[in-house]
């Protein structure tokens, strides 16, 4: 089907448009496509009328010679009618179905027909507008959905951002907490190690010397120790002058912080900067003791100021240092008393014709350097010489006092006479009844007036060692008594030896021969060997020097955990 319309004016254009609309409806062109076709055709026809000339609208539909299944419209100028040379306009729309095709004169020129055609075009327009309204509602719905989605995305992004910031804050807090925990661990480790180092020594001056070594440069740039009652002839640890904060700390017993800014340190009073060092902060902490403070520790920070936790640790370390110094002073005081008592009780050996005596006492290298070891030598009324060596259990002042009581009791019992066994038996009864918690060991040797008889007895003590004139050495290990003071009744027996000129008797305590890893027997053998290496001439010449030479190989250990006591009795040749 092919239709053509000649268009010379607006009426022809309107009639052609109406015809095309009807044919498009007859061929099943959808309403929207039909409205789009008629609107485009109307606009082009309006342009053609404006340009002038005569135009031809040709419409080809299904069944036309061209064999197309679409509806094809062409507006072209008529040659020689004033519009020649202009390009034709074409448009193609698909046909969904084929309806009844109107005749050639379907569109009339009367106003009623044109009006009816115009109203029909409005119906297509109404359908398009209705679809457009539906599309607008759909677009509005999707726009609202998109808006809600965008709002959700914005909220989600805000939540994610907030969660990211919270996570970063949590990571930062965890990192700070881990760093603080590590710092706290370092502080506690330092405090424990420093406390152990300070308490390991019982020397007051060494503790004072160690304090700066421990604190500089990690926790302090400088350290001054002001001791209130330090000797005036030793100013190594006393500054030439003391800051006002240090004086105030000494008077109040509270730590003071002197600086041009608040310290904010727990338990510390803020003070103006010191006139002695106005450019640097000073932390002045009292050194406490059981009764009165020992002094003041003044520190300057390694940087601009201290961390509050570091200051708390320094105050605690100062407290522990004061306790260690107080303990050291008490120890030194007790040691001086004990050593004075020990020296007062060490007997001045008597001079006996034909018999030389040499004694050595060496305190332990640990502890109070004083114990219960003792030796003694004195004459009886019959002219015999009593030599004794003993060991009271324990160390320190108490052991020294008990040793002095035993020494005094032995001398008192010896006035009544009696052999060594009898004297030890009486000492055993004394300890059982008067000092039930005290135990002791002892050896008593009695040299008779004839000079050739030795009577001895032992109570739980290492056996005497006798060197004969020919160099042979005997260990006098005849059956001894038990330790003095044990809850057991005993009668300690005497043992007698014949002596020849040149004989030497060695009495000693277990500190000389006993070693924890080896026991006591190897030490007694070593003493016997050392004593056997000396000849009678050397012992006759200088027994004191011989005593030192005998001790030297036996005391090769640099440290002794027990006192050492040796008494040599040499019968001249």
C-alpha positions in Angstrom: 0.0 0.0 0.0 1.3 3.4 -1.0 -0.5 6.7 -0.5 0.6 10.2 -1.5 -0.7 13.7 -0.6 0.2 16.9 -2.3 0.7 19.7 0.2 0.3 23.3 -0.9 -1.0 24.8 2.3 -1.9 24.3 5.9 -5.2 22.6 5.1 -3.4 20.0 2.9 -0.8 19.5 5.7 -3.6 19.0 8.3 -5.4 16.6 6.1 -2.3 14.6 5.3 -1.4 14.4 9.0 -4.9 13.1 9.9 -4.7 10.5 7.1 -1.3 9.3 8.2 -2.5 9.0 11.8 -5.5 7.0 10.8 -3.4 4.7 8.5 -0.9 4.2 11.3 -3.7 3.2 13.6 -5.1 0.9 11.0 -1.7 -0.8 10.5 -1.4 -1.4 14.3 1.3 1.1 15.1 1.3 1.5 18.9 -0.2 4.6 20.3 3.1 6.1 21.6 4.9 5.4 18.3 1.9 6.8 16.4 1.9 9.9 18.5 5.6 10.2 18.1 5.1 9.8 14.2 2.4 12.4 13.9 4.2 14.9 16.1 7.4 14.6 14.1 5.4 14.8 10.8 3.5 17.9 12.0 6.7 19.6 13.0 8.3 18.9 9.6 5.3 19.9 7.7 5.3 23.2 9.6 8.8 23.7 8.5 7.9 22.9 4.9 5.1 25.4 4.9 7.4 28.0 6.4 10.0 27.4 3.6 7.2 27.6 0.9 6.8 25.6 -2.3 4.8 22.4 -2.9 5.6 19.1 -1.1 4.5 15.5 -1.5 4.0 13.2 1.5 4.3 9.6 0.5 3.3 6.8 2.9 4.3 3.2 2.2 3.0 0.4 4.3 2.8 -3.4 4.3 1.8 -4.8 0.9 3.5 -2.0 -1.0 5.7 -2.8 -4.0 8.7 -2.2 -1.9 7.8 -5.3 0.2 8.4 -3.6 3.6 6.6 -4.6 6.8 7.1 -1.2 8.3 5.3 2.1 7.8 7.5 4.4 5.9 6.8 8.2 5.4 8.7 10.5 3.1 8.2 14.2 2.6 9.9 15.5 -0.5 9.6 18.7 -2.6 7.8 18.7 -5.9 10.1 19.5 -8.8 9.5 22.9 -10.3 7.1 23.9 -7.5 9.4 26.3 -5.6 10.9 23.7 -3.3 13.2 21.8 -5.6 16.7 21.0 -4.5 15.8 20.4 -0.9 16.5 17.1 0.8 13.5 14.8 1.5 12.5 13.9 5.1 11.9 10.3 6.0 10.6 8.4 9.0 9.9 4.7 9.6 7.8 3.1 12.3 7.1 -0.6 12.8 3.6 -2.0 12.2 2.3 -4.4 14.8 -0.9 -5.5 13.0 -2.8 -4.7 9.8 -6.3 -3.2 10.2 -8.9 -1.8 7.9 -7.3 0.7 5.4 -9.4 3.9 4.9 -10.3 5.0 1.4 -8.8 7.9 -0.5 -11.5 10.5 0.6 -11.7 9.5 4.2 -10.5 12.9 5.4 -12.9 15.6 4.2 -12.4 19.3 4.0 -15.4 20.2 6.2 -14.7 21.6 9.7 -16.6 18.8 11.4 -14.4 16.1 9.9 -11.2 18.0 10.7 -12.5 18.6 14.3 -13.3 14.9 14.7 -9.8 14.1 13.4 -8.3 16.6 15.8 -10.2 15.1 18.8 -8.9 11.7 17.7 -5.4 13.0 17.8 -6.1 14.3 21.4 -7.0 10.7 22.4 -3.5 9.6 21.3 -2.1 12.5 23.2 -4.1 11.6 26.3 -2.8 8.0 26.1 0.8 9.3 25.8 0.2 11.7 28.7 -1.2 8.9 30.8 1.8 6.7 30.0 4.0 9.6 30.7 2.3 10.2 34.0 2.8 6.5 34.9 6.4 6.8 33.9 6.8 10.0 35.9 5.3 8.2 38.9 7.7 5.3 38.3 10.6 7.7 38.0 9.5 9.4 41.2 9.3 6.1 42.9 12.7 5.1 41.7 14.1 8.5 42.5 12.7 8.1 46.1 14.2 4.6 46.2 17.5 6.0 45.0 17.3 8.8 47.5 16.7 6.3 50.3 19.5 4.1 49.0 21.8 7.1 48.8 20.8 8.0 52.4 21.6 4.5 53.5 24.9 4.5 51.6 25.7 7.8 53.3 24.8 6.5 56.7 26.7 3.3 56.0 29.7 5.3 54.9 29.4 7.4 58.1 29.1 4.3 60.2 32.1 2.7 58.4 34.1 5.9 58.9 33.1 6.1 62.6 34.0 2.4 62.9 37.3 3.0 61.2 38.0 5.9 63.5 37.0 3.8 66.5 39.2 1.0 65.4 42.1 3.3 64.9 41.5 4.8 68.4 41.3 1.3 69.8 44.5 0.3 68.1 46.2 3.5 69.4 44.9 2.9 72.9 46.1 -0.7 72.7 49.5 0.4 71.5 49.7 3.0 74.3 48.6 0.4 76.8 51.1 -2.0 75.5 53.8 0.6 75.7 52.8 1.6 79.2 52.8 -2.1 80.2 56.2 -2.5 78.8 57.5 0.6 80.6 55.9 -0.6 83.8 57.6 -4.0 83.3 60.9 -2.3 82.8 60.4 -0.2 85.9 59.5 -3.2 88.0 62.5 -5.2 86.7 64.8 -2.2 87.4 63.3 -1.8 90.9 63.8 -5.5 91.6 67.3 -5.6 90.3 68.4 -2.4 92.0 66.8 -3.5 95.3 68.7 -6.8 95.0 71.9 -5.0 94.3 71.5 -2.6 97.3 70.5 -5.3 99.7 73.2 -7.7 98.6 75.8 -5.5 100.4 76.0 -5.0 104.1 78.6 -2.2 103.7 77.0 1.3 104.1 79.6 3.1 102.0 79.2 0.6 99.1 75.4 1.1 99.1 75.9 4.9 98.9 78.4 4.4 96.0 76.0 2.1 94.1 73.1 4.5 94.1 74.4 6.9 91.4 75.7 3.9 89.4 72.2 2.4 89.3 70.3 5.6 88.5 72.7 7.5 86.1 72.0 8.0 83.2 68.8 6.0 82.8 66.6 7.7 85.4 68.7 10.7 86.5 71.3 13.0 85.1 73.0 13.5 88.5 72.6 12.1 92.0 73.7 13.6 95.3 73.5 11.7 98.6 73.3 13.9 101.6 73.9 11.9 104.8 73.1 13.6 108.1 75.6 11.9 110.3 78.3 11.0 107.8 81.9 11.4 109.0 83.2 14.9 108.5 86.5 13.6 107.2 84.9 11.9 104.3 83.1 14.4 102.0 82.9 12.2 98.9 79.1 11.8 99.1 78.3 15.2 100.6 77.6 18.2 98.3 79.1 21.5 99.4 75.7 23.0 99.8 72.1 21.7 100.0 69.1 23.1 98.1 66.2 24.5 100.0 64.0 21.7 98.7 66.5 19.2 100.2 66.4 20.9 103.6 62.6 21.0 103.5 62.5 17.3 102.6 64.8 16.6 105.6 62.6 18.6 107.9 59.2 17.3 106.7 60.1 13.8 105.6 58.2 14.4 102.3 59.6 14.4 98.8 60.0 17.9 97.2 60.1 19.0 93.6 62.0 22.2 92.9 61.4 23.7 89.4 60.0 26.6 87.5 56.9 24.5 86.5 54.5 22.2 88.4 55.8 18.7 88.5 52.5 16.9 88.9 54.2 14.0 90.7 52.1 11.9 93.0 53.0 12.4 96.7 55.5 15.2 95.9 55.3 18.8 97.0 56.1 21.5 94.3 58.6 24.1 95.3 60.2 27.1 93.5 63.4 26.4 91.5 66.5 26.0 93.6 68.9 28.9 93.8 71.8 26.4 93.5 70.5 25.1 90.1 67.7 27.3 88.8 67.9 26.0 85.3 67.2 22.3 86.1 64.5 20.6 88.2 65.5 18.8 91.4 63.7 15.9 93.1 64.6 15.7 96.8 63.6 12.4 98.5 64.3 11.6 102.2 66.2 8.4 102.9 64.0 6.8 105.6 65.1 4.5 108.4 63.4 2.8 111.3 63.7 5.8 113.7 65.0 8.9 112.0 65.8 9.7 108.3 69.3 9.0 107.3 69.6 11.8 104.7 68.2 13.1 101.4 68.7 11.9 97.9 68.7 14.7 95.3 68.2 13.9 91.6 68.0 15.8 88.4 66.0 14.4 85.5 67.7 12.9 82.4 65.5 15.1 80.2 63.2 18.1 80.9 61.1 16.4 83.5 60.2 13.0 85.0 57.4 10.8 84.0 55.1 10.5 87.1 55.4 6.7 87.1 59.2 7.0 87.0 59.1 9.4 90.0 56.9 6.9 92.0 59.5 4.2 91.2 62.4 6.5 92.3 60.7 7.3 95.6 60.1 3.6 96.2 63.7 2.8 95.3 64.9 5.6 97.7 62.8 4.1 100.5 64.4 0.7 99.9 67.9 2.2 99.7 67.3 3.9 103.1 66.2 0.6 104.5 69.3 -1.2 103.1 71.5 1.6 104.4 69.9 1.3 107.9 70.3 -2.5 107.9 74.0 -2.0 106.8 74.6 0.4 109.7 73.0 -1.9 112.2 75.0 -4.8 110.9 78.2 -2.8 111.1 77.3 -1.7 114.6 76.6 -5.3 115.7 79.7 -6.5 113.9 81.9 -4.0 115.7 80.4 -5.1 119.0 80.9 -8.8 118.3 84.5 -8.3 117.0 85.3 -6.3 120.1 83.9 -9.0 122.3 85.8 -11.7 120.3 89.1 -9.9 120.5 88.6 -9.4 124.3 87.9 -13.1 124.7 90.8 -14.4 122.6 93.3 -15.6 125.2 96.9 -14.4 125.4 98.7 -17.7 125.4 100.8 -18.4 128.5 104.5 -19.0 128.3 105.5 -22.6 129.4 109.1 -23.9 129.6 109.7 -26.6 127.0 106.3 -26.0 125.3 105.4 -23.5 122.6 101.9 -22.4 121.7 100.6 -20.7 118.6 97.0 -19.8 117.8 95.2 -18.5 114.8 91.6 -17.3 114.5 90.1 -16.3 111.2 86.4 -15.2 111.0 84.2 -16.3 108.1 84.2 -14.0 105.0 80.4 -13.9 105.1 78.0 -12.6 107.7 79.1 -10.8 110.9 82.7 -12.1 110.7 82.2 -13.5 114.2 81.1 -16.8 115.5 81.4 -19.3 118.4 84.8 -20.7 117.7 87.3 -20.2 120.6 90.6 -21.4 122.0 92.1 -21.1 125.4 95.1 -22.2 127.4 95.7 -21.8 131.1 97.6 -23.5 134.0 96.1 -25.6 136.7 97.3 -25.6 140.4 99.3 -28.8 139.9 101.4 -27.2 137.2 99.7 -28.9 134.2 98.7 -26.9 131.2 95.1 -27.1 129.9 94.6 -26.3 126.2 91.1 -26.2 124.7 89.5 -25.4 121.4 85.7 -25.4 120.8 82.9 -24.3 118.6 79.4 -23.1 119.6 76.7 -23.6 117.1 75.6 -20.5 115.2 77.2 -17.2 114.3 76.9 -13.6 115.4 76.7 -11.8 118.7 74.7 -14.5 120.5 77.2 -17.2 119.6 80.1 -15.1 120.8 78.3 -14.4 124.1 77.6 -18.1 124.6 81.2 -18.9 123.8 82.4 -16.5 126.5 80.1 -18.2 129.0 81.5 -21.6 128.1 85.0 -20.3 128.4 84.3 -18.8 131.8 82.5 -22.0 133.0 85.4 -24.2 131.8 88.0 -22.1 133.7 85.8 -22.2 136.8 85.5 -26.0 136.7 89.2 -26.4 136.1 89.9 -24.8 139.4 88.6 -27.9 141.1 90.9 -30.1 139.1 89.9 -33.1 137.1 90.9 -34.4 133.7 89.7 -33.2 130.3 86.8 -35.8 130.2 85.5 -34.6 133.5 85.6 -31.0 132.4 83.7 -31.7 129.2 81.1 -33.8 131.2 80.5 -30.8 133.5 80.2 -28.4 130.5 77.7 -30.8 129.0 75.6 -30.6 132.2 75.9 -26.9 132.2 74.5 -26.5 128.7 71.7 -29.0 129.3 70.4 -27.2 132.3 71.1 -23.6 131.7 71.2 -23.3 127.9 68.9 -26.1 126.5 68.9 -24.7 123.0 72.6 -24.3 122.7 75.0 -26.9 121.5 78.8 -27.0 121.2 81.8 -29.2 120.4 85.2 -29.1 122.1 88.5 -30.8 122.5 90.5 -30.4 125.8 94.2 -31.5 126.0 96.1 -31.5 129.3 99.9 -31.5 129.3 101.1 -33.0 132.6 103.9 -31.4 134.6 106.3 -34.2 133.6 106.2 -32.9 130.0 105.8 -36.4 128.5 102.2 -37.2 129.2 99.2 -35.9 127.2 95.6 -36.5 128.4 92.8 -35.5 126.0 89.1 -35.8 125.5 86.7 -34.8 122.7 83.0 -34.0 122.6 81.6 -34.1 119.0 84.7 -32.3 117.8 87.1 -33.1 114.9 89.9 -35.3 116.4 93.3 -33.8 117.4 96.3 -34.4 115.0 99.6 -35.4 116.6 102.9 -35.1 114.7 105.6 -37.3 116.0 109.3 -36.2 116.0 110.1 -38.5 113.1 107.5 -36.8 110.9 104.8 -39.4 111.2 101.3 -38.0 111.9 98.6 -39.7 113.9 95.0 -38.7 114.1 93.8 -39.2 117.7 90.4 -40.5 116.8 89.7 -42.6 119.9 86.1 -42.8 120.9 84.9 -39.2 121.6 81.9 -38.1 123.5 78.7 -36.7 121.9 78.1 -33.0 121.2 77.8 -30.9 124.3 74.2 -29.9 125.2 72.3 -32.6 123.5 69.4 -34.1 125.6 71.5 -37.2 126.6 73.3 -38.1 129.8 77.0 -38.9 129.1 80.3 -39.3 130.9 83.1 -38.4 128.5 86.3 -40.5 128.9 89.9 -39.4 128.9 92.6 -40.7 126.6 96.3 -40.7 127.3 99.3 -40.4 125.0 103.0 -40.5 125.7 104.9 -37.6 124.2 108.5 -37.4 123.1 110.4 -34.2 122.6 109.7 -32.7 119.1 106.1 -33.8 119.1 103.4 -31.3 117.9 99.7 -31.4 118.7 97.2 -29.6 116.4 93.8 -28.6 117.8 91.4 -27.0 115.3 87.7 -26.3 114.4 85.8 -27.8 111.5 86.0 -24.5 109.5 89.6 -25.4 108.7 89.0 -28.9 107.3 85.3 -29.1 106.3 84.1 -28.2 102.8 80.5 -28.6 101.8 81.2 -30.5 98.6 83.9 -32.8 100.0 83.0 -33.4 103.7 85.4 -33.3 106.6 87.7 -36.4 106.2 89.6 -35.2 103.2 90.3 -31.9 105.0 91.7 -33.7 108.1 94.0 -35.7 105.8 95.2 -32.5 104.2 96.0 -31.0 107.6 97.9 -34.1 108.6 99.9 -34.0 105.4 100.7 -30.3 105.9 101.8 -30.8 109.4 104.0 -33.8 108.4 105.9 -31.7 105.9 107.6 -29.6 108.7 110.6 -30.8 110.6 111.0 -30.5 114.4 113.8 -27.9 113.8 111.5 -25.6 111.9 108.8 -25.9 114.6 111.3 -25.3 117.3 112.6 -22.2 115.6 109.4 -20.3 114.8 106.0 -21.9 115.6 104.1 -18.8 114.7 105.5 -18.8 111.1 104.8 -22.5 110.9 101.2 -21.9 111.9 100.8 -19.5 109.0 102.4 -21.9 106.5 100.2 -24.7 107.6 97.1 -22.6 107.2 98.0 -21.3 103.7 97.4 -24.4 101.6 94.3 -25.3 103.7 92.7 -21.9 103.1 93.2 -21.6 99.3 89.4 -21.0 99.0 88.8 -17.3 98.6 85.6 -17.4 100.7 84.9 -19.2 103.9 81.4 -19.9 105.3 82.7 -20.8 108.8 85.2 -19.5 111.3 88.6 -21.1 111.4 90.5 -21.7 114.6 93.9 -23.5 115.0 96.0 -24.1 118.1 99.5 -25.6 117.8 101.2 -27.1 120.9 104.9 -28.0 120.2 107.0 -29.9 122.7 110.6 -28.7 122.2 113.2 -31.3 121.1 
